[in-house]
Amino acid sequence: MAVNDCVHNSHGDCAFKALGRMSFQPLLENPFLGPSASTLDKMGAIRKTLLAEHQTWRLFMCPLLHAGAFHFMINLLCIIFIGIYLEKEFGSIRTGIIYMLSAFFWYLGATLSALARNWKFYTNKVAALLTLFFVAGFNLMLGLLPYMDNYSSIGSLISGFLLGLVLFYTPRLRQLAQKKIGLGEYGVNSSFNWKQKLDRPVLRSASLLVFSLLFVGLLVAVLLGINISHHCRWCSYVDCIPYKRWSCNDLTSSCETMGSDKELTLTCMGDGNFRVFPFTNISQERTQDLCTLICS
């Protein structure tokens, strides 16, 4: 948000102007209360056109970015609600490994595998499953909006599930005075030992192999510029649902620019929509943001 500097770069057309440099782009531009698209691109966001230019570093930077304050708070709540529980029951080392290898994502996939592997130890199983599916469904629905990538979320969900099968063997059960309500309920008391670490070696080895093959295969596909949407017509709708207020097209919009001493007029070359702005001194990147907004 500091790099975005809405007050300066957007000439004060910002949400929550009282925040000054940290104010957000207008909601019509970024519904998640966040920076502009050009700022996200500058900081390392994933865009197919940029990956096609072999900007591989974006694959490692994008997990650190959020579309806006709403996106950040949703992920933070997932970490508080699920991550703390996983760390308490399975230890910080195993939880930390999954967190890093599944691209700093949701813990939902890992929690689902932990629930599946240790089904007999949990009470209120149906409530736990419904909670996980509700949170996952809510995140996937948000991923249909611009600025968020559902493919990243789905990939992280699968990664977390596979890694959870590898690392989340029998939890470190504690002696409980009474049962608690929530994801961490147990109907059995037990102790942690080395035998549990060697539990189900075939399942864990197979899960690790599948994760490794998927990771390497998809990474190679990205580096080669393979786009699954060219081979699957409906796949594009997994990531974005077309709507009159935004565009799902990753191609750069084109606008005709006309300026005077005080005004700038942008006209979309695709549909003829235009807008007059009471300023002229804006960057080329910001001009492209406004062009995309008009063409959407």
Phi, psi and chi 1 to 4 in degrees:
 res  aa     phi    psi   chi1   chi2   chi3   chi4
   1 MET       -  -33.7  -67.7  -52.5  -55.6      -
   2 ALA   -65.1  -40.0      -      -      -      -
   3 VAL   -68.0  -36.3  172.0      -      -      -
   4 ASN   -62.3  -45.6 -175.0   65.5      -      -
   5 ASP    44.7   66.5 -168.4    4.2      -      -
   6 CYS   -58.3  -40.5 -180.0      -      -      -
   7 VAL   -57.3  -40.8  172.3      -      -      -
   8 HIS   -83.9  -51.0  178.8  -95.4      -      -
   9 ASN   -76.4  -23.5  -66.8  -36.5      -      -
  10 SER  -112.3   14.5  -62.6      -      -      -
  11 HIS    53.8   42.0  -65.8   78.0      -      -
  12 GLY    79.8   -0.2      -      -      -      -
  13 ASP   -81.5   76.9 -175.7   17.2      -      -
  14 CYS  -134.6  161.3  -48.6      -      -      -
  15 ALA   -94.9  139.9      -      -      -      -
  16 PHE    56.8   61.9  -62.1   98.1      -      -
  17 LYS   -61.1  -23.0  -65.7 -179.1 -177.4  179.7
  18 ALA   -62.5  -18.7      -      -      -      -
  19 LEU   -77.6   -6.1  -64.3  175.6      -      -
  20 GLY    64.2 -127.2      -      -      -      -
  21 ARG   -57.9  -28.3 -174.0 -174.6 -175.9   96.9
  22 MET   -90.4    6.7  -57.8  -64.7  -70.8      -
  23 SER   -65.9  158.5   57.6      -      -      -
  24 PHE   -94.6  159.5  -51.4  108.3      -      -
  25 GLN   -67.2  157.1  -63.6  -61.0  127.2      -
  26 PRO   -55.3  148.6  -23.4   33.2      -      -
  27 LEU   -60.7  -32.2  -74.4  175.1      -      -
  28 LEU   -66.3  -24.3  -74.4  178.4      -      -
  29 GLU   -88.7  -44.7 -176.1  174.9  -11.7      -
  30 ASN  -136.1  100.6 -173.0  -22.5      -      -
  31 PRO   -69.1   -8.1   25.5  -34.4      -      -
  32 PHE   -93.9    8.2  -69.4  102.6      -      -
  33 LEU    58.6   74.5  -81.0 -179.1      -      -
  34 GLY  -152.1 -163.0      -      -      -      -
  35 PRO   -81.8 -178.1   31.0  -35.7      -      -
  36 SER   -78.6  165.5   64.0      -      -      -
  37 ALA   -63.7  -37.4      -      -      -      -
  38 SER   -67.3  -34.5   60.1      -      -      -
  39 THR   -67.7  -42.9  -61.6      -      -      -
  40 LEU   -61.6  -40.9  -72.5  171.2      -      -
  41 ASP   -61.7  -41.9  -72.8  -17.2      -      -
  42 LYS   -63.9  -35.1 -177.3 -172.5  -58.9 -178.6
  43 MET   -86.5   -7.3  -58.6  -57.6  -68.0      -
  44 GLY   120.2   19.9      -      -      -      -
  45 ALA   -65.8  155.3      -      -      -      -
  46 ILE   -86.1  130.7  -81.8 -169.9      -      -
  47 ARG  -144.3  133.0 -167.7 -174.8  -69.8  -91.1
  48 LYS   -57.9  -37.8  -69.8 -172.8  -74.3  -70.8
  49 THR   -66.0  -31.9   53.5      -      -      -
  50 LEU   -77.8  -37.1  -63.6  175.2      -      -
  51 LEU   -65.4  -32.1  -71.9  177.2      -      -
  52 ALA   -64.3  -21.2      -      -      -      -
  53 GLU   -89.5   14.0  -61.0  173.6    3.6      -
  54 HIS    63.3   36.3  -58.1  -70.1      -      -
  55 GLN   -87.0   69.9  -62.3 -175.8   23.1      -
  56 THR   -64.4  -26.2  -48.7      -      -      -
  57 TRP   -58.7  -22.0   59.9  -85.9      -      -
  58 ARG   -65.8  -27.9  -65.5 -179.4  178.9  -84.7
  59 LEU   -63.2  -27.8  -64.8  173.8      -      -
  60 PHE   -95.7  -19.3  -56.8   95.2      -      -
  61 MET   -92.4  -30.7  -72.2  -59.3  -61.9      -
  62 CYS   -60.5  -32.8   70.1      -      -      -
  63 PRO   -64.8  -17.8  -23.3   35.4      -      -
  64 LEU   -84.6  -10.4  -58.1  174.4      -      -
  65 LEU   -99.7  153.1  -64.8  177.0      -      -
  66 HIS  -129.4  150.0  -68.6   82.6      -      -
  67 ALA   -66.3  -26.0      -      -      -      -
  68 GLY   175.2 -171.3      -      -      -      -
  69 ALA   -62.8  -39.4      -      -      -      -
  70 PHE   -62.7  -46.4  -71.1  153.1      -      -
  71 HIS   -60.0  -44.1 -174.5 -163.4      -      -
  72 PHE   -62.6  -43.9  175.8   77.2      -      -
  73 MET   -66.9  -36.7  -70.2  -57.0  -60.8      -
  74 ILE   -63.0  -46.4  -69.4  169.2      -      -
  75 ASN   -64.9  -38.6  -79.9    4.3      -      -
  76 LEU   -64.4  -41.0 -173.9   61.0      -      -
  77 LEU   -64.9  -36.4  -72.1  173.8      -      -
  78 CYS   -62.6  -41.7  -74.9      -      -      -
  79 ILE   -65.2  -43.0  -69.0  176.3      -      -
  80 ILE   -66.5  -45.2  -67.5  173.5      -      -
  81 PHE   -74.6  -40.8 -179.7   64.7      -      -
  82 ILE  -107.1  -42.7  -63.6  177.0      -      -
  83 GLY   -61.9  -43.0      -      -      -      -
  84 ILE   -64.0  -40.2  -68.6  177.4      -      -
  85 TYR   -60.9  -46.1  150.0   70.9      -      -
  86 LEU   -63.9  -41.3  -70.1  177.0      -      -
  87 GLU   -64.9  -38.0 -175.3  174.7   -1.2      -
  88 LYS   -66.6  -38.9 -178.6 -174.0  -62.8 -176.6
  89 GLU   -89.8  -26.4  -56.2  -53.8  -31.5      -
  90 PHE  -122.3    0.6  -63.3   97.5      -      -
  91 GLY    91.2  154.1      -      -      -      -
  92 SER   -73.0  -29.8   57.7      -      -      -
  93 ILE   -68.0  -52.8  -65.4  178.5      -      -
  94 ARG   -64.2  -42.7  -72.6 -177.8  -75.4  172.7
  95 THR   -63.8  -41.0  -56.1      -      -      -
  96 GLY   -64.6  -39.3      -      -      -      -
  97 ILE   -61.7  -46.0  -69.7  173.8      -      -
  98 ILE   -64.9  -40.3  -71.5  179.9      -      -
  99 TYR   -59.8  -42.6 -177.8   71.9      -      -
 100 MET   -75.2  -44.1  -61.8  -61.4  -70.1      -
 101 LEU   -74.4  -21.7  -68.3 -178.5      -      -
 102 SER   -96.6   26.3   59.6      -      -      -
 103 ALA    64.7   48.0      -      -      -      -
 104 PHE    54.9   30.7  -42.7  114.0      -      -
 105 PHE   -92.6 -162.2  126.5   93.8      -      -
 106 TRP   -49.7  155.4  -57.1  -17.4      -      -
 107 TYR   -98.1    8.4  -79.1  114.5      -      -
 108 LEU   -64.3  -41.9  -63.7  179.8      -      -
 109 GLY   -62.6  -43.0      -      -      -      -
 110 ALA   -66.5  -38.1      -      -      -      -
 111 THR   -65.9  -38.1  -52.7      -      -      -
 112 LEU   -64.4  -42.1 -176.5   60.0      -      -
 113 SER   -68.4  -36.3   64.6      -      -      -
 114 ALA   -63.3  -39.8      -      -      -      -
 115 LEU   -66.8  -40.7 -174.2   64.2      -      -
 116 ALA   -67.8  -42.8      -      -      -      -
 117 ARG   -70.7  -34.1  -77.6 -151.5   56.9 -178.0
 118 ASN  -115.1   38.1  -55.1  -71.2      -      -
 119 TRP   -54.4  -41.1 -175.0 -101.6      -      -
 120 LYS   -70.0  -17.9   63.9 -179.6  179.5 -179.5
 121 PHE   -86.5  -11.6  -65.4  109.7      -      -
 122 TYR  -103.1  147.0  -66.1   89.9      -      -
 123 THR  -109.0  167.4   56.9      -      -      -
 124 ASN    53.5   47.9  -75.3  -11.5      -      -
 125 LYS   -62.1  -43.4  -59.2  175.8  176.6   64.8
 126 VAL   -63.1  -42.0  174.8      -      -      -
 127 ALA   -62.7  -40.5      -      -      -      -
 128 ALA   -64.8  -43.1      -      -      -      -
 129 LEU   -64.2  -43.9  -80.8  174.9      -      -
 130 LEU   -62.6  -37.5  -70.4  177.1      -      -
 131 THR   -63.8  -45.7  -60.2      -      -      -
 132 LEU   -64.3  -43.5  -69.1  176.9      -      -
 133 PHE   -67.8  -34.3  -75.3  130.8      -      -
 134 PHE   -65.5  -47.3  172.3   78.7      -      -
 135 VAL   -63.8  -43.0  176.1      -      -      -
 136 ALA   -63.6  -44.1      -      -      -      -
 137 GLY   -63.1  -39.3      -      -      -      -
 138 PHE   -64.0  -42.8 -179.4   72.5      -      -
 139 ASN   -64.2  -41.2  -84.1  -88.3      -      -
 140 LEU   -67.7  -33.8  -69.1  173.5      -      -
 141 MET   -65.3  -41.5  -71.8  -65.2  -68.7      -
 142 LEU   -64.1  -31.8  -73.2  177.9      -      -
 143 GLY   -67.5  -10.7      -      -      -      -
 144 LEU   -79.9  -11.0  -63.0  176.3      -      -
 145 LEU   -86.1  160.0  -60.4  174.3      -      -
 146 PRO   -66.1  162.3   22.8  -33.1      -      -
 147 TYR    80.5  -10.6  -70.9   84.9      -      -
 148 MET  -122.0  144.9  -74.2 -176.6   63.7      -
 149 ASP  -111.0  107.6 -171.8   -8.6      -      -
 150 ASN   -67.5  -30.3 -111.6   -5.0      -      -
 151 TYR   -62.4  -37.4  -74.3  117.5      -      -
 152 SER   -64.3  -42.0  -65.6      -      -      -
 153 SER   -65.2  -43.6  -61.8      -      -      -
 154 ILE   -65.7  -42.2  -66.3  171.4      -      -
 155 GLY   -62.7  -39.3      -      -      -      -
 156 SER   -69.0  -35.4  -62.7      -      -      -
 157 LEU   -62.2  -45.9  179.1   67.8      -      -
 158 ILE   -66.1  -42.8  -64.0  172.3      -      -
 159 SER   -61.0  -46.0  -62.0      -      -      -
 160 GLY   -61.8  -38.8      -      -      -      -
 161 PHE   -65.4  -46.6 -178.2   79.8      -      -
 162 LEU   -65.4  -43.3  -68.0  172.0      -      -
 163 LEU   -68.5  -31.6  -69.1  171.5      -      -
 164 GLY   -64.5  -37.5      -      -      -      -
 165 LEU   -64.4  -30.8  -68.6  177.2      -      -
 166 VAL   -77.2  -44.2  176.1      -      -      -
 167 LEU  -104.3  -25.3  -65.0  174.9      -      -
 168 PHE   -92.3   68.1  -76.4  170.7      -      -
 169 TYR   -75.6 -172.4   37.8   83.2      -      -
 170 THR   -44.6  125.8  -53.8      -      -      -
 171 PRO   -65.8  164.6   24.6  -34.0      -      -
 172 ARG   -80.4   82.1  -55.3 -177.8  -56.6 -179.5
 173 LEU   -69.0  141.7  -58.3  177.6      -      -
 174 ARG  -114.5  159.1  -56.7  175.1  -54.1  -80.4
 175 GLN   -71.5  120.6  -63.1  -68.7  -28.7      -
 176 LEU  -112.0  134.8  -59.4  177.9      -      -
 177 ALA   -69.6  -34.7      -      -      -      -
 178 GLN  -155.4  159.6   57.6 -177.3    2.9      -
 179 LYS   -72.3  144.5  -66.2  179.6  179.7  178.6
 180 LYS  -108.5  156.1  -62.2 -175.1  -62.5 -180.0
 181 ILE   -90.2  131.2  -62.5  177.0      -      -
 182 GLY   142.4 -171.6      -      -      -      -
 183 LEU   -65.6  -23.7  -72.8  173.9      -      -
 184 GLY   -95.2   20.9      -      -      -      -
 185 GLU   -75.1  146.4  -69.3 -176.5  -11.4      -
 186 TYR  -134.6  146.8  -59.0  112.9      -      -
 187 GLY  -106.1   -1.2      -      -      -      -
 188 VAL  -135.0  143.2 -176.4      -      -      -
 189 ASN  -104.2  142.5  -70.9  -34.9      -      -
 190 SER  -153.5 -176.0 -178.1      -      -      -
 191 SER  -131.9  161.2   59.5      -      -      -
 192 PHE   -98.4  129.3 -178.3   76.5      -      -
 193 ASN  -146.9  175.6   53.6   50.8      -      -
 194 TRP   -67.6  -27.0  -76.6  100.6      -      -
 195 LYS   -61.5  -35.7 -177.8  178.3  179.1  179.8
 196 GLN   -67.1  -30.5  -67.1  168.3  -13.2      -
 197 LYS   -67.0  -24.4  -68.3 -173.2  176.8 -177.3
 198 LEU  -100.0   15.3  -59.1  175.8      -      -
 199 ASP   -67.5  136.1 -178.4   40.6      -      -
 200 ARG    48.5   62.6  -59.0  179.2 -175.9  176.7
 201 PRO   -64.5  -33.0   23.5  -34.3      -      -
 202 VAL   -67.8  -47.1  175.5      -      -      -
 203 LEU   -61.0  -43.6  173.6   63.1      -      -
 204 ARG   -69.0  -39.9  -64.5  167.8   66.6 -178.0
 205 SER   -66.6  -41.9  -60.8      -      -      -
 206 ALA   -64.9  -40.3      -      -      -      -
 207 SER   -64.7  -41.4  -61.1      -      -      -
 208 LEU   -65.4  -38.3 -178.7   59.0      -      -
 209 LEU   -65.7  -45.4  176.8   62.2      -      -
 210 VAL   -63.0  -42.7  172.2      -      -      -
 211 PHE   -60.3  -44.7  167.8   77.6      -      -
 212 SER   -64.1  -42.9  -58.7      -      -      -
 213 LEU   -65.2  -43.1  -68.5  175.4      -      -
 214 LEU   -63.7  -44.0  -77.4  175.0      -      -
 215 PHE   -61.4  -50.3  179.1   81.8      -      -
 216 VAL   -66.4  -44.4  173.4      -      -      -
 217 GLY   -62.2  -45.6      -      -      -      -
 218 LEU   -70.3  -34.8  -66.4  175.7      -      -
 219 LEU   -64.0  -43.4 -179.3   60.3      -      -
 220 VAL   -62.9  -41.2  170.3      -      -      -
 221 ALA   -61.1  -41.3      -      -      -      -
 222 VAL   -64.6  -46.1  168.4      -      -      -
 223 LEU   -65.4  -28.5  -63.8  178.2      -      -
 224 LEU   -85.7   -3.9  -67.6  177.5      -      -
 225 GLY    76.0   24.4      -      -      -      -
 226 ILE   -75.1  128.2  -62.3  174.9      -      -
 227 ASN  -115.0  113.2 -171.8  -13.1      -      -
 228 ILE   -64.6  -24.9 -168.1  174.4      -      -
 229 SER   -64.3  -20.8  -63.1      -      -      -
 230 HIS   -74.1  -17.9  -66.2  163.4      -      -
 231 HIS  -113.0   -5.1  -49.5  -78.8      -      -
 232 CYS  -143.7  107.7  172.1      -      -      -
 233 ARG   -65.5  -39.3  -67.8 -175.8  177.5 -179.8
 234 TRP   -83.1  -10.8   59.6  -93.3      -      -
 235 CYS   -62.9  -30.2  -71.7      -      -      -
 236 SER   -64.0  -26.6   59.4      -      -      -
 237 TYR   -75.2  -11.5  -63.2  105.3      -      -
 238 VAL   -67.5  -30.2  173.7      -      -      -
 239 ASP  -101.2  -26.5 -175.0   48.4      -      -
 240 CYS  -158.3  131.9 -177.4      -      -      -
 241 ILE  -100.6  120.8  -62.9  -64.9      -      -
 242 PRO   -59.0  139.0  -21.9   33.5      -      -
 243 TYR  -150.6  157.6 -175.9   57.4      -      -
 244 LYS   -65.7  -20.1   62.2 -178.5  179.8  179.6
 245 ARG   -94.1   -3.9  -68.3 -164.4  177.9  -85.2
 246 TRP  -153.3  165.6   62.8   72.6      -      -
 247 SER  -115.1  139.1  173.0      -      -      -
 248 CYS   -94.0   -0.2  -66.9      -      -      -
 249 ASN   -80.0  126.3 -164.6  -17.7      -      -
 250 ASP   -83.9   -2.3 -162.7   35.1      -      -
 251 LEU   -75.4  151.1  -62.1  176.6      -      -
 252 THR   -71.1  128.7  -57.9      -      -      -
 253 SER   -73.3  153.6  -58.2      -      -      -
 254 SER  -121.5  132.2  177.7      -      -      -
 255 CYS  -131.9  148.5  -72.4      -      -      -
 256 GLU   -88.6  132.7 -179.6 -177.0   26.9      -
 257 THR  -109.5  128.0  -56.0      -      -      -
 258 MET  -129.9  127.4  -63.5 -179.2   62.1      -
 259 GLY  -130.9  154.7      -      -      -      -
 260 SER  -127.5 -164.1   63.3      -      -      -
 261 ASP   -68.6  -28.2  -66.3  -21.5      -      -
 262 LYS  -124.6  -14.1  -62.7 -178.3  179.0  179.9
 263 GLU  -130.1  151.5  -67.9 -177.7  -18.2      -
 264 LEU  -127.2  126.4  175.0   69.3      -      -
 265 THR  -113.2  124.6  -57.5      -      -      -
 266 LEU  -113.1  129.3  -66.2 -179.7      -      -
 267 THR  -122.7  123.5  -56.5      -      -      -
 268 CYS   -69.0  126.6 -180.0      -      -      -
 269 MET   -71.8  -19.9  -58.8  -62.6  -70.4      -
 270 GLY   -81.2  -43.4      -      -      -      -
 271 ASP  -125.7   -1.4   54.0   22.3      -      -
 272 GLY    84.1   -3.0      -      -      -      -
 273 ASN   -63.6  144.7  -71.0  -24.9      -      -
 274 PHE  -141.7  163.0   70.7   93.3      -      -
 275 ARG  -151.6  141.2 -176.1  174.5  171.9 -175.3
 276 VAL  -104.2  128.3  179.5      -      -      -
 277 PHE  -112.1  139.1  -60.0   93.0      -      -
 278 PRO   -83.3   41.6   31.2  -35.5      -      -
 279 PHE  -160.2  165.3   48.2   76.9      -      -
 280 THR  -133.1  -23.2   57.1      -      -      -
 281 ASN   -87.4   77.9   55.8  -29.9      -      -
 282 ILE  -128.6  156.5   59.5  174.2      -      -
 283 SER   -74.3  164.9   65.2      -      -      -
 284 GLN   -64.4  -36.5 -176.8  177.2   -6.1      -
 285 GLU   -64.1  -43.4  -68.2   79.0   11.0      -
 286 ARG   -68.2  -35.6 -175.8   62.0 -170.3  149.0
 287 THR   -59.7  -40.0  -58.9      -      -      -
 288 GLN   -67.2  -37.2 -173.9   58.0   53.5      -
 289 ASP   -57.1  -49.0  -73.4  -22.9      -      -
 290 LEU   -66.5  -36.0  -62.9  175.9      -      -
 291 CYS   -64.0  -44.9  175.5      -      -      -
 292 THR   -61.2  -39.9  -58.1      -      -      -
 293 LEU   -63.8  -42.9 -172.0   63.8      -      -
 294 ILE   -67.2  -42.6  -65.5  170.3      -      -
 295 CYS   -72.6  -14.8  -69.0      -      -      -
 296 SER   -85.0      -  -61.9      -      -      -
